[in-house]
Amino acid sequence: MSHLIEASGLAVTIGGRTLLHDISLSVDEGEIVTIIGPNGGGKTTLVRALLGTRAISAGSVQRVQGLTIGYVPQRLELNPMMPVTVARLMTGAARRPRHLIIEALEETGVAHLVDQSVHTLSGGEFRRVLLARALLRDPQLLVLDEPVAGVDHAGELALYELIKTIRDQRGCGVLMVSHDLHVVMAATDKVICLNGHVCCTGQPHEVSQHTEYVRLFGPRASEALAFYEHQHDHEHDLSGEEMPHGCGHDHDHDHSHQKDHHHAG
């Protein structure tokens, strides 16, 4: 098969209630596909069905043979009374050489936190550690369920840029889930609007003009995709705080931002 993963006519029914029906989608190497939709629209259920952790009642899911998936969950509950370092969270029950752990953390910009308690991390730092943990598997496909959950707006921008950079450097496919309608679009090749079924799909500018998209998210929804050039004279650290220009990593600061920060549902 030419796709890393492909769903065709997928449906999920639980307790007589149909949560998803007639879902068809695919993700290719080097492609970022983002699933958006209102809360309760079935986004996480779809991810679980694609990963094989949720039974499907109709249709099929096909994965390329030997597909390696790196998964970042929407939530990861940790016992606050248990001392867990970043290195331990990275490996879990499976032991990994320390140099590989540090390499993965370096890729997401948080190698300096390797021996720090996870309970002391900011939201942005924690999401970067989870992303590094997924990269330890050297995945062909990254599956990211709300990858910027618990992160402020500035941190979101940096995380989405990081995800795009990882895709560019590794050539892996990326399947993202979000209820946000703003910056996530800037790095996305294809958007799937989901509300129990596929309402519309296409490139971000196409989806933003679709009547189903506007019906779900309101007449101002397309403004969430109106990019504008924002010139930085400062940088943000991993927690989203501003730093004087030149104190952070060297990178281009002419980002495509968006006017409004909308949430659906």
ChimeraX attribute file (.defattr): number of C-alpha atoms within 10 A of each C-alpha:
attribute: neighborCount
match mode: 1-to-1
recipient: residues
	/A:1	9
	/A:2	11
	/A:3	14
	/A:4	23
	/A:5	22
	/A:6	19
	/A:7	20
	/A:8	15
	/A:9	15
	/A:10	22
	/A:11	23
	/A:12	23
	/A:13	14
	/A:14	11
	/A:15	6
	/A:16	7
	/A:17	8
	/A:18	12
	/A:19	19
	/A:20	26
	/A:21	20
	/A:22	15
	/A:23	20
	/A:24	17
	/A:25	16
	/A:26	17
	/A:27	22
	/A:28	19
	/A:29	17
	/A:30	20
	/A:31	22
	/A:32	23
	/A:33	25
	/A:34	26
	/A:35	24
	/A:36	25
	/A:37	26
	/A:38	19
	/A:39	14
	/A:40	13
	/A:41	20
	/A:42	20
	/A:43	27
	/A:44	18
	/A:45	19
	/A:46	25
	/A:47	21
	/A:48	15
	/A:49	21
	/A:50	21
	/A:51	16
	/A:52	11
	/A:53	11
	/A:54	13
	/A:55	15
	/A:56	21
	/A:57	15
	/A:58	16
	/A:59	15
	/A:60	16
	/A:61	19
	/A:62	14
	/A:63	18
	/A:64	13
	/A:65	9
	/A:66	8
	/A:67	12
	/A:68	15
	/A:69	20
	/A:70	22
	/A:71	22
	/A:72	23
	/A:73	18
	/A:74	16
	/A:75	12
	/A:76	7
	/A:77	5
	/A:78	12
	/A:79	8
	/A:80	9
	/A:81	7
	/A:82	9
	/A:83	12
	/A:84	16
	/A:85	16
	/A:86	23
	/A:87	22
	/A:88	19
	/A:89	16
	/A:90	24
	/A:91	15
	/A:92	10
	/A:93	8
	/A:94	7
	/A:95	10
	/A:96	14
	/A:97	8
	/A:98	11
	/A:99	9
	/A:100	11
	/A:101	22
	/A:102	20
	/A:103	16
	/A:104	23
	/A:105	26
	/A:106	17
	/A:107	16
	/A:108	23
	/A:109	17
	/A:110	19
	/A:111	18
	/A:112	10
	/A:113	20
	/A:114	20
	/A:115	12
	/A:116	15
	/A:117	16
	/A:118	21
	/A:119	16
	/A:120	11
	/A:121	16
	/A:122	15
	/A:123	17
	/A:124	23
	/A:125	23
	/A:126	22
	/A:127	25
	/A:128	26
	/A:129	27
	/A:130	22
	/A:131	27
	/A:132	25
	/A:133	24
	/A:134	22
	/A:135	25
	/A:136	18
	/A:137	14
	/A:138	15
	/A:139	19
	/A:140	23
	/A:141	27
	/A:142	25
	/A:143	25
	/A:144	23
	/A:145	23
	/A:146	21
	/A:147	25
	/A:148	25
	/A:149	15
	/A:150	16
	/A:151	20
	/A:152	14
	/A:153	13
	/A:154	17
	/A:155	22
	/A:156	19
	/A:157	21
	/A:158	18
	/A:159	23
	/A:160	19
	/A:161	17
	/A:162	18
	/A:163	21
	/A:164	18
	/A:165	15
	/A:166	19
	/A:167	21
	/A:168	13
	/A:169	10
	/A:170	14
	/A:171	16
	/A:172	21
	/A:173	25
	/A:174	28
	/A:175	22
	/A:176	23
	/A:177	25
	/A:178	25
	/A:179	21
	/A:180	20
	/A:181	23
	/A:182	23
	/A:183	24
	/A:184	25
	/A:185	26
	/A:186	19
	/A:187	20
	/A:188	20
	/A:189	15
	/A:190	21
	/A:191	24
	/A:192	22
	/A:193	26
	/A:194	24
	/A:195	21
	/A:196	22
	/A:197	20
	/A:198	19
	/A:199	17
	/A:200	17
	/A:201	19
	/A:202	15
	/A:203	14
	/A:204	21
	/A:205	14
	/A:206	13
	/A:207	21
	/A:208	24
	/A:209	13
	/A:210	16
	/A:211	13
	/A:212	17
	/A:213	22
	/A:214	15
	/A:215	10
	/A:216	17
	/A:217	18
	/A:218	12
	/A:219	11
	/A:220	11
	/A:221	21
	/A:222	20
	/A:223	16
	/A:224	20
	/A:225	24
	/A:226	17
	/A:227	17
	/A:228	12
	/A:229	11
	/A:230	12
	/A:231	12
	/A:232	12
	/A:233	11
	/A:234	14
	/A:235	21
	/A:236	19
	/A:237	16
	/A:238	22
	/A:239	16
	/A:240	20
	/A:241	12
	/A:242	15
	/A:243	13
	/A:244	10
	/A:245	13
	/A:246	11
	/A:247	12
	/A:248	14
	/A:249	11
	/A:250	9
	/A:251	8
	/A:252	8
	/A:253	13
	/A:254	11
	/A:255	16
	/A:256	16
	/A:257	20
	/A:258	20
	/A:259	13
	/A:260	17
	/A:261	13
	/A:262	16
	/A:263	16
	/A:264	15
	/A:265	12
